[in-house]
């Protein structure tokens, strides 16, 4: 009787202060249990969870979207339902499962029952769920204005034995897809912890699960939490986009690991302008440090102009020297890295695999002087990927009334798509690229990138489909095209006439392609 009265008073108090979920965490059985599993987390009090963590309890969250909420900075493990059965310690009688949701309670219970969990479940009664919904509707929006917690010396719960820490950006593109394939093919027997950076925070996820495990808004907190794990391997895939990347590099070396592998997907180790564009938005050709430092002060591609080129490169050199392998993906990127860092003896050339792309449609078109010259351009088309060169090419086509089309397969700016002789197909699936090119009757490809590529998946895909191709004479793309029977290269910054003549010759035309 007394116990029931206390429960009612406690719940009334939590409801009055618009914290109905706190009632669940104040349940006596919660405080005397070692393992706490929270199912559903939308309005759960982060301060109460912080207090529970102070009692050295093991707290887990079952909610694929849970890491989006502010309390995830407490470094609580976030698990999808599929992983709940893997945590053997949660089978003990010293575990409580808190169902915090107002709707879907029956579904949550059913999923727990399928995992043979029938005891230790704490949830709202039907009446409490109704009262809670009313309270949340009244002041829910204002209560969600959360502030970041003060830094707390909390450790990341180690549910699995992570063998690899994989540091990667989350900006998409070839590097992102390489990382996914690399983890699946080379690290499939490992439990990989992936570290990314976005929205002013460091985010950890498990490679085999889409859910975030934890988010950190302090580099100190991140490093202190990761120190509890001994990794077999630290993989530095890409740090472009990270805040203060030199600090991140230096702090990552404080972790416990047996080996380091560094990938050279771009030239971020050489310069903050990772494509080696100078202040004029042109390829710099790796000049002397004096010229580099003058460029840094005016280069909009540089994030921190206070860092000299010597400081930048010396920090990277320290990390690269400590790496067991520094993997480049082309002879050209190997040469540039060796030129910049002659001390490196651990550079390896290991081109990307193209196993992901198996074309069944190949170039068969035989051009003649009376047919349309369809020039294919693989997007996305940006300034660095040659938008200016494509505009100059288009101007020459219009001026000379050529029977020529520029077909951009992928994304491009709206201004480019509105040009008379330009067609933009929009995004495409790589697996279907060969069919797309065949249907568009591409005559020749123009790879217009104005930056030295470190590999170029696009050029490799074009060559594997056996199409003629033209590119500028720089980077890994030029090395590939020069070795290809149907490939041609021209110097940078050529005129529209030079480009069109080279494209006609590559496609098999003998003279100007006029209507």
N, C-alpha and C positions, 0 to 999 in steps of 0.2 A: 504493500500500500504506500509506504513511505517512498519507495523507489519510483513508483509510478508518478507520484506527486512531484518529485524532483525532476523527472523527465519532462513533465508538462511545463514546469516553471522554466526549465532550461530552454526548451523549445520556444516558449513564448518570448523569452529574452532575445534569443537569436533572431526570431521573426521581427521583433520590434526594432532592432537595429539593422534590419534588412540584410541579415547574414544567415539565412535559413540553413545553408549547407554546413555552417559551423557546428550545427547540432550533431551531425553525423560524426564529426571528428571528436566531439566531446563524449561520445559513447564510451562507457568504462572499458568495454572489451577491446576498444581500439588502443587505449593507453597501456594495456597489459599484454599486447601482442607484439611480436618482434617484426613480423612482415605485414606491411600494409599495401594492399592493391586497390588503387582508386580507379573505378570504371566510369568514364565520362567526367569531364572536368570544367565545363563552361564557366561556372560561377564559384568554384571552390576557393576558399580563402587561402591565399599564398602565405599569409602570416602564420596561420595555424599549421600548415605543412612545414614551414620553417621551424616552428616550435617542436613538431614531431621529429624532425631531422636532428634537432639538438639532443634528443634522447637516444640517439644512435640506432634508430629503427631503420629497417630496410624498406624504402618506399618505392613502389613501381606504379606506373600509370598505363592503363589500357585505353588508348584513344589515338587513332591515327592522326587526328588534327590537334592533339593536345599541345604540341610544341609551339603552336602559333600563339598561345596565350602567354601573358607576361610572367607567370610563375615558372616557366620553363628555365629561366635563368638560375633557378635553384639547383640545376644539374641533376634532376631526377630522371631516372631511366624511363623512356617512353617506348612502350611495346605495342605492336599490332596484336590482334587476337591470335593470329597464327603462331606467335612466338610464346604465348603464355604457358603452353604445355611444356616448353623446353626448360623452364626454370624449376628445377626439382625441389628447391627449398620451399617453394610455395605449396607443396603437397602436405606440409606439416600442419598439425592442429594449431600451431601458434601463428596462424595467418588469418587475417580478416579482409574480406572483399567488400569495399564500399561502393554501392550503386548510387551515384549522385544525380542521375537524370530524373526529370519529371515524366518524360515519355520514353517508351522503349524499355521500361524496367523488365517486363515479362520476356522480351527478346534477350536481354542481357542475362537473365536467370537461365534461360534455355541454353544459351551458349556456354555458360558456366557448367551446367549439368552435363553437357556433352563432353566436357573436360573432367568429368567426375568430381566436380566441386558442388557439394550440396549443403555444406555446413560453413559457418563463419561468415555468412552474408549479412551485411548491415545496409538497410535502405529506408527511405521514407515510407510512411503509411499512405494510403490513398488520400486521406484528409490532409496530411502534411504536404503532399505533392500539390494539391489544389491551393492551399494557403501559400506555399512557396511561389507558385506561378503568379499569384496576385501580387505578392510582395515584389517579385522581380519586375513585373510589368510596371509597377508604380515608380521604381527608382533604378531600374536596371542600367540605363544608359549612363547616368551620372556615376554609378558605382563602378563602371568599367574603366573609368579614367585612372589608370594605374601608373605608378611611378616605379622606376627601376629600384631594386633593392640595393642597400649599401653592400659593399663587397663583403662576402662572408667566406671564411676558410672552409668550404665544403668540398668533399671529394666526390668525383664521379663514380657512381656505383658500377662495379665491374661485373656485369651479368655473364658475359662471355670472355674468353681469353682472346683478346684481339691480337692478331699476329702482325698486322700491317696498318700503319697510319698513312693514308693517301691524301696528299694536299693538292687541292684542285680548285680552279675557278668554276663558277656556275654560269658562265656567259654564253654557253652553247658553242656551236661551231665544230670544226674538225677535232679540236683538242678534247672537247667534252665527249664526243662520240668515241674517240680513241680510248679515253679513260674507261668508259663503260665496257668496251670490247676487251681491253687489257685485263680488267678485273675479272670478267667472265671467263676469259680463256686461260690466263696465266695465274690468277689468284683464286680460282674457283674453289680450291680446297682450304682457303684461308678465310678467317673472319676479318673483314677489312673495315676499318673505321675511316670514314671520309670526312675531311675537314675542308669547309668552304667559308667564304666571307661574303656577306651582303647585308644591306640595311643596317650598317654600323655594328654588325655583330658577327662573331665566329660561330659556325653551326657544325655540329657533329651528327652524322647519320651512319647507319650501318648499311653496307653496300647491298645486302640482300633484302632490305626493307625500305619502303619509301618514307617512313616516319623519321622525324628528327629525334635524336636521343637527348640533346641538350643544346642550349644557346648561351653564349657568353658575350658580355658586352665589355669585357676587360681581358686584355692579353694575359695579365698576371693570373687571373682566375682560370683561364684556359690551361695555361702551362702547369699550374699547381695541381689541377685536376688530372691532367694527362700523365703527370709524374708517377701516379699510382700504377700505371700500366707499363709492362716491359714488352716492347715491340721487337719482333724479329727484323722488321724492315721499316724504314722511313722512306716514303716515295715522294719526292718533290716534283710534282707534275707541272704545276703552273701556279704562280703567285700573282699574276697580273690581276689587278682589281682589289687586292688586299690593301687595307690601310697600313701605312708605314711598313712596307714589305721587308726592309732591311732589319727592322726590329723583330719582325716575325721570324725571319731566317735565323737570327742570332739566338732567339729564345727557343726555337725548335731544337737547337743543338743541345739544350739542357736536358732533353728527354732521354729516357733509357731505350736504346735500340742497339741492334747488332750490326746493321748495315744501312747505308744510304744509297738510293738510286735517284739520280737527277735526270729528268727529261728536258731536252731543248726543243720545245715546240715553237718557240719564237726567239727573239733576241733581247728579251727582258733582262738577261744576265749581263748583256753588253751595255745596254742603255735603257733608261726609263721609256724612251720612245721605242717601243718593242718591235716596230717594223723598220727601224732605222731611218725614219723620215726626219729631215732636219727642219730648221725654222722656216724654210721656203716650201715645205711639204714636198720634198724631193728626196730620193735615196741619197744618203750622205757619203757612201763609198768608204766608210770607216776612216775618217781623217785623223790628224794628230790630236792629243788631249787638249791642247790650247784651243783649237778650233771647236772641239766638242764643248768646252766650257763656255765659249762665247755663244754657241748655239743654244745651250741650256737656258740661258737668261731670257731668250726670246721665243723659245719653241713651245707652241701651244699643245704639243703632244707630250710634254713633260708635266708630271704632276707636282713635283717638288723642286723648284728651281734653285733652292738653297743648297742642294747636294751637288758637289763637284763630281765629275766623271771618275776621278781617282777614288773618292770615297765609295761611290756606288760599286765600282768594279772590284775594289779590294775586299769589300764585304762578301760579294758573290764568290770571289776567288777562294776565300777561306772555306766557304761551304762546299764548293766544287772540289777542292783539294781533299776534303774529308769524305767525299763521296766515293763509294767503291766503284761505281760506274757513272759516267756522264754520257748519256745516250743521245746521239744526234741521228737525224733521219735522212740525211743526204750528205754527199761529199762536200757540197757547197757550204752547208751549215757547219760541217766539221772544220773546213778551212777558215771560216770566219771566227769560230771559237778558238782555234789554235793561234790565229793571228792576234787575237785580243788577249788570250791567256796562254802564252807559250809554255808556262810552267805545268800545264795539265798533261799528264801521261795516261790518264784514265778515260780519254775520249774514245767512244765507240760509234761506228756508223752502222745503224740497224734500220733499214727502210721499213716503213709500215707495211703490214700485210694487206692485200686486197681481196682476201677470202670473202669479205662481206658482199662483194660485187661480182656477180657471175652473169655477164650479158649473154643474151641469146640472139639479139639483133645487132648486125654489124653494118658498117658503112659499105654501100654498094652503088651509090649514085654516080653516074658518069655525066659530068657537066659538059655542056656545049655552049656556044656563044649566044644561043637564042633562049636559053632557060634562065630562070631567076637565080641569082646567087644568094642563097640563104646562109648568112653568117651567124653561127650559133655562139652564144655567150652564156656561160654558166654563171648564175648569180649566187649570192646576192651581189649586186653591183653597187659599190660605194666609191668614195673618192680614192681610197687606197687600192681598190680593186679595178681602177681604170675608168671611172666615169668620164673624166676629162678627155681621155683618148677616144672613147666611144663617141662623145659629142663632136670631136674634130673629124672623126671618120664619117659621122652622119652629115656634117656640113658639106663635106666633099661630095658625098653621094647626091645630096639635094642640088648642089651647085652644078654638077655635071649630069644631072638627070639619069643616074645609073639605075639599071634594072636589078636593084639589090635591096635585100631586107636584112635588118638586124634583129635577130630573135633572141631575146633574153629569157633563158630558162631559169626561173627563180624570181627573187624580189628585185625591185629597182625603184628609184624615186618616182613620184608622180610626174615630175617635170620631164624626166627621161621617157616615161611611158607615153607621153603626149606627142612626142616627135613623130613626124610623118612616116618615116621608114622603120620605125621601131615597134616591135610587138613584144609585150611582156606576158609570159604565160603564168607567172606566179609560182608559189612553192611546189616542189615535186618530191616524190619518194625516190631515193637513190636506187632502190631495187627495180623501179620502173623506168629509169633514165634511158635505157637503150630503146625501149618502145616509144618513149616520148620523142627522142631524136629521129627515129625512123618515120614516125607520123608527120613530123614537121619538115621532113626532107632536107635536113641540114646538109649544106655543101661543104662547109669548112668551119672550124672553130677558131675563135680569136680569144686567147687568154690575155686579158688586157691589164693584169695587175702591175702596178707601178712600184711594188715592194718586192724585195727578195724573199721568196717563200722558202720555208725550211723543208718542205716536202711537196705539197700540193696534191691533195686527193683529187681535185677536179681535173688536173692535167693527166693524172694516172688513169682516171676513169675514161677520159676522152681517148687516150691511147689504147686502152683495153677494148674500146669499141671500134678501133681501127679508122678513126676519122682523121683527115688532114688537120693540122693545127699550126697556128702562128702565135708567137709570144715575143715579148721584149727580152733582150739579152741580159738577164740578171737572175740571180737566185737559182734555187733547185729546179724551178720550172724550165729554165734555159738548158740546164744540164740534161734533163729528160728529153726535151724536144730535139736537141742537137743529135742525140743518139737514136732518134726515131726516124724511120725512112720517110714518113710523110710529114715530118716536122720542119718548120722554118722559124728563124729568129731574126729580129731587126733591132737596131740600137734604140735606146730610149729617146723619147721626145722627137719622134719622126712626124712628118706632116701627114695629113689625111691621104694625100696622093700616094705617099710611100706605103702606107698601111694597106690601101685598097689594092695596089699593084701586087704586093706580097701575098695578100689573101687570094687574089685571082690566080696567081701562079701556083699557090699551094693547092687550090681546088682544081687545077688543071686547065685554067683559061689562059689563052695566049695573048690577049690584048684587052683594052678597056672595055668593060661590060656595059655597053650603052643600050638604051631601048631601041 
